[in-house]
Amino acid sequence: MPARDFDLFVIGGGSAGVRLGRISAGYGARVGVAEERFWGGTCVNVGCVPKKIMVNASEYSCWAQDAAAFGWDMEVHGHDWLKLAAARDAEVTRLSGIYGKLLAGAGVTSFDARASFIDEHTLDVGGQRVTADRIVIATGGTPHRLDIPGQELAYVSDDLFTLKALPKRALVIGAGYIAVEFATILSGLGSEVELAYRAPQPLRGFDEDIRAAAVEALVAQGMVLSPDVSPVRIGQVENHLMVTLSNSGVREADAVFFCTGRTPNTASLGLDKAGVEMKDGGAVIVDDEHRTSVPHIYAIGDVIDRVNLTPMATAVGHALADTLFGNKPRRASYENVPTAVFMSPPIASVGLTEADAANIGPVDIYATRFTPLRHTITKREGRRTLMKLVVCQRTQKVLGAHMLGEDAAEIMQGVGIVIAMGGTKQDFDRTIGIHPTAAEELVTLRTRTREAGVTSAAAQ
C-alpha cells in the first residue's frame, strides 16, 4: 500500500493544533496543519490576548481617579477607542504571525484552507485531496447566538474586537467568564452596562463565596445586574435597540452582546463520513487518550468541550505529540487546572470548590476578607479581597484555593503548583509571607472559619 501524504494531519491552527503539529514534526513526523480563519485560534485573535489588553485599558479609568488619594493632580480627557484598537490589533497580528513561523520552522506543511473529511483517512483541504495515517480535530469553538427574534441585531463575543466605537449603553447577556469580562471592559471604558443572566448568580462552577463577592464588586463599579432573566426579543427602534426580557421588562441599548458561551466548531467537518461520533451539542466524543470512535482519529481542545482553557489545550496537544511520535506516552491532567476571570478585580481559582469538596468528605474552610493596602488610601468601594482555602480534614491536603482581588491570577499560578503537588495546610503555615502584600494572607490563615461536609460524610 503506498504511503499516505502525512503521518499526522491536524485540522485547526489554534493553540492545541499548533503545539501538537510543531512537537510532532520535531520528532520526525510528516505533519500537515490546516487553518481556515486565523493562525493562533480564538485565544490569540478574538479571545485571551485582545481581551486582556482591553481589560488592562479599562483599569486605567479607576487608577486615574485613585491617583488623587496619593497626591497626584491628574486630568482625564477621555478615552480614544481607535487608538486602543490599533495597538491591540497590532499585537494580535504579531502573535498570530509567530504561530505560522513556528510551524514553518519545525518543517510543518501549512494550509490556509478549510479541511473536511472525505473518509476516515482522506481530507478535502481547500479543494485538494490529502491523506494521513492519523488525523486530529482541533477546531475549537464558535460563539453561541441565542435563537430569538431579532438575534441578528446582537453582537457575539468575537464582534467586540471589530467595533468602531464604544457603545454608550450596552446590554451584556450571559453569566460566564466572557460575559463578566466583557461587562468589565465596557464599563471601565465608559459604557453604561447592564449584565443580564438567567441564573441567580453569575459564574456558575466557581466557589459560592467568590460568586457572591463578584456580584458585590460588579455592582460597586456601577453596573446593573439583572439575574433570573433572559432576552426573548430584540427590536430596532430608530437608532437604538429595544430588548424584551423574560420577566416582561424592556431595555433600551445601543449594543447587545450575546456572551452565552461557545459551541464546538464541528459543523461541516464531515465527521459522519469518517464515522466520528459526537454529543448532542456537537462536541466530539473522546476517550482518555483523546481517541474518537475511530481509533486513528483524535480530538483535542475546546472541540471536546471538557476544560475549555488555552493552556489546557496546549498541554494536551504536547502530551499527544509525545505519545504518538516521541515514544514518551503520557497524559495531561484535567485535575487542579488553575483558571482566572479577568474582571475587575480579577478572580482566580484552582482545585475544588467548598461545595464539591464537601460532597467528598469533611473539609476545613479558611477564609479572609480584607481591604488591600492600596485601597485603605483610595477608599474605593468594591475592592475588598477575598481569599479562601479548602482543606481535607483527614489528610490536611489543600484541595482548593480561591481568590477575588487585585493580582489574583498572578498569585494563584504559584498556588496551583502547591496544590498539584499535594501540599498541605501545614506547608502553607510554615511558609514565610512577603510583607506587605495581599498574597501573604494565604500563609497566615491560622483560624478555621468553618467546617463543611461533616453531616453528609457521617450519613454515608
C-alpha positions as CSV (number, residue, x, y, z in Angstrom):
1,M,0.0,0.0,0.0
2,P,1.5,3.4,-1.0
3,A,2.4,5.7,1.9
4,R,-0.2,8.4,2.7
5,D,0.7,12.1,2.3
6,F,1.2,12.7,6.0
7,D,1.9,10.8,9.2
8,L,-0.3,13.3,11.0
9,F,-2.8,15.9,9.8
10,V,-4.2,18.5,12.2
11,I,-7.5,20.3,11.4
12,G,-7.2,23.6,13.2
13,G,-4.3,26.0,13.8
14,G,-5.1,27.2,17.3
15,S,-3.1,26.6,20.5
16,A,-3.8,22.9,20.6
17,G,-3.2,22.2,16.9
18,V,-0.1,24.2,16.5
19,R,1.6,22.8,19.6
20,L,0.7,19.2,18.5
21,G,1.9,19.8,15.0
22,R,5.1,21.5,16.0
23,I,6.2,18.9,18.6
24,S,5.2,16.0,16.3
25,A,7.3,17.4,13.5
26,G,10.2,17.8,15.9
27,Y,10.1,14.0,16.4
28,G,10.4,13.5,12.7
29,A,6.7,13.0,11.7
30,R,5.4,14.3,8.4
31,V,2.8,16.8,9.6
32,G,0.2,19.0,7.9
33,V,-1.9,21.6,9.6
34,A,-4.9,23.4,8.1
35,E,-6.4,26.6,9.4
36,E,-9.3,28.3,7.6
37,R,-9.6,31.6,9.6
38,F,-6.5,32.8,11.5
39,W,-3.4,31.2,13.0
40,G,-3.4,31.1,16.8
41,G,-7.1,30.4,17.0
42,T,-9.6,32.0,19.4
43,C,-7.1,32.9,22.1
44,V,-4.7,35.0,20.1
45,N,-7.2,36.6,17.8
46,V,-10.6,37.0,19.5
47,G,-10.1,35.7,23.0
48,C,-7.4,35.8,25.7
49,V,-4.9,38.2,24.2
50,P,-7.1,41.0,22.8
51,K,-9.5,40.7,25.8
52,K,-6.7,41.0,28.3
53,I,-5.4,44.1,26.5
54,M,-8.8,45.6,26.7
55,V,-9.2,44.7,30.4
56,N,-5.9,46.4,31.0
57,A,-7.1,49.5,29.2
58,S,-10.4,49.6,31.2
59,E,-8.4,49.6,34.5
60,Y,-6.8,53.0,33.9
61,S,-10.0,54.9,34.4
62,C,-10.1,53.8,38.1
63,W,-6.4,54.2,38.5
64,A,-6.5,57.8,37.2
65,Q,-9.3,58.6,39.7
66,D,-7.4,56.9,42.6
67,A,-4.2,58.8,41.9
68,A,-5.6,61.8,43.7
69,A,-5.6,59.9,47.0
70,F,-1.9,59.6,46.7
71,G,-1.3,63.2,46.0
72,W,-1.3,63.2,42.2
73,D,-3.1,66.0,40.4
74,M,-4.3,64.5,37.2
75,E,-6.8,65.3,34.5
76,V,-8.5,62.7,32.3
77,H,-9.7,63.9,28.9
78,G,-11.5,60.8,27.8
79,H,-10.6,57.6,26.0
80,D,-9.5,57.0,22.4
81,W,-11.2,53.8,21.3
82,L,-9.5,53.7,17.9
83,K,-6.0,54.2,19.4
84,L,-6.6,51.2,21.7
85,A,-8.0,49.1,18.8
86,A,-4.9,49.9,16.7
87,A,-2.5,48.9,19.5
88,R,-4.5,45.7,20.3
89,D,-4.7,44.7,16.6
90,A,-1.0,45.2,16.1
91,E,-0.2,42.9,18.9
92,V,-2.7,40.3,17.7
93,T,-1.2,40.4,14.2
94,R,2.3,40.0,15.6
95,L,1.4,36.9,17.7
96,S,-0.7,35.3,15.0
97,G,2.3,35.6,12.7
98,I,4.5,33.9,15.2
99,Y,2.3,30.8,15.1
100,G,2.8,30.4,11.4
101,K,6.6,30.9,11.8
102,L,6.8,28.2,14.5
103,L,5.2,25.7,12.2
104,A,7.3,26.6,9.2
105,G,10.5,26.4,11.4
106,A,9.5,22.9,12.5
107,G,9.0,21.7,9.0
108,V,5.2,21.5,9.1
109,T,3.2,21.9,5.9
110,S,0.6,24.6,6.5
111,F,-2.6,25.1,4.6
112,D,-4.6,28.3,4.7
113,A,-7.8,26.5,3.9
114,R,-10.8,24.6,5.3
115,A,-10.4,20.9,5.9
116,S,-13.2,18.4,5.9
117,F,-13.4,14.6,5.8
118,I,-13.9,12.6,2.7
119,D,-13.4,9.3,4.5
120,E,-11.6,8.2,7.7
121,H,-8.1,8.7,6.2
122,T,-8.8,11.4,3.5
123,L,-9.5,15.1,3.7
124,D,-10.6,17.8,1.3
125,V,-8.2,20.7,2.1
126,G,-9.3,23.7,0.2
127,G,-10.2,21.5,-2.8
128,Q,-7.0,19.4,-2.5
129,R,-7.3,15.7,-1.7
130,V,-4.9,14.9,1.3
131,T,-4.4,11.6,3.1
132,A,-3.0,10.9,6.6
133,D,-2.3,8.0,8.9
134,R,-3.6,9.9,11.9
135,I,-5.9,12.9,11.9
136,V,-6.5,15.2,14.9
137,I,-9.6,17.5,15.1
138,A,-8.6,20.7,16.9
139,T,-11.1,23.2,15.5
140,G,-12.0,24.9,18.8
141,G,-15.4,26.6,19.4
142,T,-17.6,29.3,17.9
143,P,-19.7,31.9,19.8
144,H,-23.2,30.8,20.6
145,R,-26.1,33.0,19.3
146,L,-29.4,32.9,21.1
147,D,-32.3,31.7,18.9
148,I,-34.7,34.6,19.5
149,P,-36.5,37.1,17.2
150,G,-34.0,39.9,16.3
151,Q,-31.0,37.8,17.1
152,E,-29.2,39.2,14.1
153,L,-29.2,42.7,15.7
154,A,-27.0,41.5,18.6
155,Y,-23.2,41.1,18.6
156,V,-21.4,37.9,19.7
157,S,-18.3,38.0,21.7
158,D,-15.9,38.0,18.7
159,D,-17.5,41.2,17.5
160,L,-16.2,43.3,20.4
161,F,-12.8,43.3,18.6
162,T,-14.2,44.8,15.4
163,L,-16.4,47.6,16.9
164,K,-15.6,51.0,15.5
165,A,-16.7,52.9,18.6
166,L,-17.6,52.3,22.3
167,P,-21.4,51.9,22.7
168,K,-23.0,54.4,25.2
169,R,-25.4,51.8,26.6
170,A,-24.6,48.1,26.5
171,L,-26.6,45.1,27.5
172,V,-24.5,42.0,28.0
173,I,-26.3,38.7,28.1
174,G,-24.6,35.8,30.0
175,A,-23.1,34.9,33.3
176,G,-19.8,33.1,32.5
177,Y,-16.2,34.2,32.0
178,I,-16.8,36.0,28.7
179,A,-19.9,37.9,29.9
180,V,-18.4,39.1,33.1
181,E,-15.1,40.1,31.5
182,F,-16.8,42.0,28.6
183,A,-19.1,43.8,31.1
184,T,-16.0,44.9,33.0
185,I,-14.2,46.1,29.8
186,L,-17.2,48.1,28.5
187,S,-18.0,49.6,31.9
188,G,-14.3,50.6,32.6
189,L,-14.1,52.3,29.2
190,G,-17.2,54.3,29.8
191,S,-20.3,52.4,28.8
192,E,-23.4,52.2,30.9
193,V,-23.6,48.4,31.3
194,E,-26.3,46.0,32.3
195,L,-25.4,42.3,32.8
196,A,-28.4,40.1,32.5
197,Y,-28.4,36.3,33.1
198,R,-30.9,33.5,33.7
199,A,-29.2,32.2,36.8
200,P,-29.5,33.6,40.4
201,Q,-25.7,34.5,40.3
202,P,-23.0,34.8,37.7
203,L,-20.0,32.4,37.2
204,R,-21.6,29.0,37.7
205,G,-19.0,26.5,38.7
206,F,-16.9,28.8,40.8
207,D,-16.9,28.8,44.6
208,E,-20.1,30.3,46.1
209,D,-18.2,32.8,48.2
210,I,-16.4,34.0,45.2
211,R,-19.6,34.3,43.2
212,A,-21.2,36.5,45.9
213,A,-18.1,38.7,46.1
214,A,-18.1,39.1,42.4
215,V,-21.6,40.4,42.4
216,E,-20.7,42.9,45.1
217,A,-17.7,44.1,43.1
218,L,-19.5,44.4,39.8
219,V,-22.3,46.4,41.4
220,A,-19.8,48.7,43.1
221,Q,-18.4,49.6,39.7
222,G,-21.8,50.9,38.6
223,M,-23.1,48.0,36.6
224,V,-26.7,47.0,36.8
225,L,-27.1,43.2,37.4
226,S,-30.3,41.5,36.3
227,P,-30.4,37.9,37.5
228,D,-33.1,35.3,36.6
229,V,-34.0,36.8,33.2
230,S,-33.3,36.0,29.6
231,P,-33.9,38.1,26.4
232,V,-36.9,36.9,24.4
233,R,-36.9,39.5,21.6
234,I,-34.7,42.3,20.1
235,G,-36.1,45.1,18.0
236,Q,-34.7,48.1,16.2
237,V,-36.2,51.5,17.2
238,E,-34.7,54.4,15.3
239,N,-31.0,54.3,16.2
240,H,-31.2,52.1,19.2
241,L,-32.3,48.6,20.2
242,M,-35.2,47.5,22.4
243,V,-34.8,44.2,24.2
244,T,-37.7,42.4,25.8
245,L,-36.8,40.2,28.7
246,S,-38.5,37.1,30.1
247,N,-39.8,39.0,33.1
248,S,-41.7,41.3,30.7
249,G,-39.1,44.1,31.3
250,V,-37.9,46.2,28.4
251,R,-34.4,47.6,28.0
252,E,-33.0,50.3,25.6
253,A,-29.5,49.7,24.5
254,D,-27.1,50.9,21.8
255,A,-25.5,47.4,21.7
256,V,-26.5,43.9,22.8
257,F,-23.8,41.3,23.3
258,F,-24.6,37.6,23.4
259,C,-21.9,36.2,25.7
260,T,-23.7,32.9,26.3
261,G,-20.8,30.5,25.7
262,R,-19.2,28.9,22.8
263,T,-20.2,25.7,20.9
264,P,-17.8,23.1,19.5
265,N,-16.8,24.0,15.9
266,T,-17.7,20.8,14.2
267,A,-20.3,21.8,11.7
268,S,-19.4,21.0,8.1
269,L,-16.3,19.0,9.0
270,G,-17.9,15.9,7.5
271,L,-17.4,13.9,10.7
272,D,-20.2,11.5,9.7
273,K,-18.2,10.5,6.6
274,A,-15.4,9.3,8.8
275,G,-17.6,7.7,11.4
276,V,-16.7,10.1,14.2
277,E,-19.3,10.3,16.9
278,M,-20.4,13.5,18.6
279,K,-22.6,14.5,21.6
280,D,-25.9,16.3,21.0
281,G,-24.2,19.7,21.4
282,G,-21.6,19.0,18.7
283,A,-18.7,18.1,21.0
284,V,-16.5,15.3,19.7
285,I,-16.6,12.2,22.0
286,V,-13.2,11.0,23.0
287,D,-11.7,8.5,25.5
288,D,-8.9,9.2,28.0
289,E,-6.3,9.0,25.2
290,H,-8.3,11.6,23.2
291,R,-9.2,8.9,20.6
292,T,-12.6,9.4,18.9
293,S,-14.8,6.5,17.9
294,V,-12.4,5.9,15.0
295,P,-9.1,4.8,16.7
296,H,-6.7,6.8,14.4
297,I,-8.7,10.0,14.6
298,Y,-8.2,12.1,17.7
299,A,-9.8,15.4,19.0
300,I,-8.3,17.9,21.5
301,G,-9.0,21.4,22.8
302,D,-12.3,23.2,23.0
303,V,-13.9,20.9,20.4
304,I,-14.3,18.2,23.0
305,D,-15.9,20.7,25.5
306,R,-14.1,19.5,28.6
307,V,-11.8,22.1,30.1
308,N,-12.0,25.0,27.6
309,L,-8.8,26.8,28.5
310,T,-5.9,27.6,26.2
311,P,-3.1,26.3,28.5
312,M,-5.1,23.1,28.9
313,A,-5.4,22.7,25.1
314,T,-1.7,23.4,24.6
315,A,-0.8,20.8,27.3
316,V,-3.0,18.1,25.8
317,G,-1.5,18.8,22.3
318,H,2.0,18.5,23.6
319,A,1.2,15.3,25.5
320,L,-0.4,13.7,22.5
321,A,2.6,14.5,20.3
322,D,4.9,12.9,22.9
323,T,2.6,9.9,23.0
324,L,2.2,9.4,19.2
325,F,5.6,10.2,18.0
326,G,8.0,10.8,20.9
327,N,8.0,7.4,22.4
328,K,7.0,9.1,25.7
329,P,3.4,8.2,26.3
330,R,1.7,10.5,28.8
331,R,-1.5,12.3,29.6
332,A,-2.1,15.9,30.6
333,S,-4.2,16.0,33.8
334,Y,-7.5,17.7,33.8
335,E,-7.4,18.0,37.6
336,N,-6.4,21.1,39.5
337,V,-6.3,23.3,36.5
338,P,-5.8,27.0,37.6
339,T,-8.1,29.5,36.0
340,A,-8.9,33.2,36.2
341,V,-11.7,35.6,35.3
342,F,-10.2,38.9,34.3
343,M,-13.0,41.1,35.7
344,S,-12.1,44.0,38.0
345,P,-10.8,43.0,40.5
346,P,-9.9,39.6,39.0
347,I,-10.9,36.1,40.2
348,A,-8.5,33.1,40.3
349,S,-9.1,29.6,41.4
350,V,-7.5,26.2,41.5
351,G,-8.8,22.8,42.8
352,L,-12.2,22.0,44.3
353,T,-14.8,24.5,45.5
354,E,-16.1,24.2,49.0
355,A,-19.3,22.5,47.8
356,D,-17.5,19.9,45.6
357,A,-15.0,19.1,48.3
358,A,-17.8,18.8,51.0
359,N,-19.5,16.2,48.8
360,I,-16.5,14.0,49.1
361,G,-15.9,14.3,52.8
362,P,-15.3,16.7,55.7
363,V,-13.3,19.8,55.0
364,D,-12.0,22.8,56.9
365,I,-12.6,26.2,55.4
366,Y,-10.1,29.0,56.0
367,A,-11.2,32.4,54.6
368,T,-10.4,36.0,55.0
369,R,-11.9,39.3,53.6
370,F,-9.9,42.5,53.8
371,T,-9.2,45.8,52.2
372,P,-5.8,45.8,50.5
373,L,-3.4,48.5,51.5
374,R,-3.8,50.5,48.3
375,H,-7.5,50.9,48.9
376,T,-7.2,51.8,52.5
377,I,-5.9,55.0,50.9
378,T,-8.2,55.3,47.9
379,K,-11.3,54.3,49.9
380,R,-12.7,52.8,46.6
381,E,-15.8,50.7,47.1
382,G,-15.9,47.1,45.8
383,R,-12.2,46.4,46.1
384,R,-12.1,44.2,49.1
385,T,-10.1,41.0,48.6
386,L,-11.4,37.5,49.4
387,M,-9.1,34.6,49.9
388,K,-10.1,31.0,50.7
389,L,-8.5,27.6,51.3
390,V,-10.5,24.3,51.3
391,V,-8.6,21.7,53.3
392,C,-9.3,18.0,53.7
393,Q,-9.8,17.2,57.4
394,R,-8.3,13.7,57.2
395,T,-5.1,14.4,55.2
396,Q,-4.8,18.2,55.6
397,K,-4.2,18.5,51.9
398,V,-5.3,21.8,50.4
399,L,-8.0,20.7,47.9
400,G,-8.8,24.2,46.6
401,A,-7.8,27.8,46.7
402,H,-9.9,30.7,45.6
403,M,-9.3,34.4,45.4
404,L,-11.1,37.6,44.3
405,G,-8.8,40.6,44.4
406,E,-6.1,42.5,42.6
407,D,-3.3,40.3,41.1
408,A,-5.4,37.2,41.9
409,A,-4.3,35.4,38.7
410,E,-0.6,36.2,39.3
411,I,-0.8,34.9,42.9
412,M,-2.8,31.8,42.0
413,Q,-0.4,30.5,39.5
414,G,2.1,29.7,42.2
415,V,-0.5,28.3,44.5
416,G,-1.5,25.9,41.7
417,I,1.9,24.3,41.9
418,V,1.5,23.6,45.6
419,I,-2.0,22.1,45.1
420,A,-0.8,20.0,42.2
421,M,2.0,18.6,44.4
422,G,-0.4,17.7,47.1
423,G,0.6,20.4,49.5
424,T,-0.9,20.5,53.0
425,K,-2.2,23.3,55.2
426,Q,0.9,22.9,57.3
427,D,3.0,23.6,54.2
428,F,1.2,26.9,53.8
429,D,1.6,27.6,57.5
430,R,5.3,27.2,57.7
431,T,5.9,29.4,54.6
432,I,7.1,32.9,55.4
433,G,5.0,35.6,53.9
434,I,6.2,38.6,51.9
435,H,5.1,41.7,53.7
436,P,3.2,43.9,53.0
437,T,1.3,42.0,50.3
438,A,-2.1,40.6,49.8
439,A,-0.5,37.2,48.9
440,E,0.9,36.8,52.4
441,E,-2.6,36.3,53.7
442,L,-2.6,32.8,52.2
443,V,0.2,31.7,54.5
444,T,-1.1,33.4,57.6
445,L,-4.6,31.9,57.7
446,R,-4.5,30.2,61.1
447,T,-8.1,30.2,62.4
448,R,-10.6,27.8,60.8
449,T,-13.6,29.7,59.5
450,R,-16.0,26.7,59.5
451,E,-16.3,23.0,58.6
452,A,-18.2,21.6,55.7
453,G,-19.3,18.2,54.6
454,V,-19.4,16.7,58.1
455,T,-23.0,15.8,58.1
456,S,-23.0,14.3,54.6
457,A,-19.9,12.2,55.4
458,A,-21.4,10.9,58.7
459,A,-24.5,9.8,56.8
460,Q,-22.6,7.6,54.4
